[in-house]
């Protein structure tokens, strides 16, 4: 487990360094995308076997020491990596079927790709990917130690409330929306529209 943690944390820092890299020449742009591509490829090689073993465990085929995440159904941690099954009972209740639950992860994957493709300097994402194995779909990402207090821009309750406590983050999100041709959205009780929420990047 420690080896996995060391490897994935190193890749995570490589990705964040690339996302913070100033790109002012075609050569630097190419170098940036090479680092990003290599980081995701190495992350895939590290986590796909773990996702397969976790799925086998769920099917009672194998065992692996995993730590469930408190308060989150069907989410497990191993070596600093988070594994989330798409078809948790809670997700199925919210979206109506196993097929729709799997589609939600596809939208998350497309949203991350859109954010990366926009190339907004200093807008960061974790290493993450969708894994399918034995009919199961998992979302795998480097685990971020986030709490509700970490939210400075956006909604943590499905859009019922909207937090905008960071001008720098709002500026980054506005630049992202401009790059993706997304219009700002009106927020109840607020005079200025907010940047479109991240999931709209998958629309």
Secondary structure, 3 states (H helix, E strand, C coil): CHHHHHHHHHHHHHHHHHHCCCCCCHHHHHHHHHHHHHHHHHHHHHHHHHHHHHHHHHCCCCCCCCEECCCCCCEEEECCEEEEECCCHHHHHHHCCHHHHHHHHHHHHHHHHHHHHHCCCCCCCCCEEEEEECCEEEEEEECCCCCHHHCCEECCCCCCCCEECCHHHHHHHHHHHHHHCCCCECCCCCCCCECCCHHHHHC
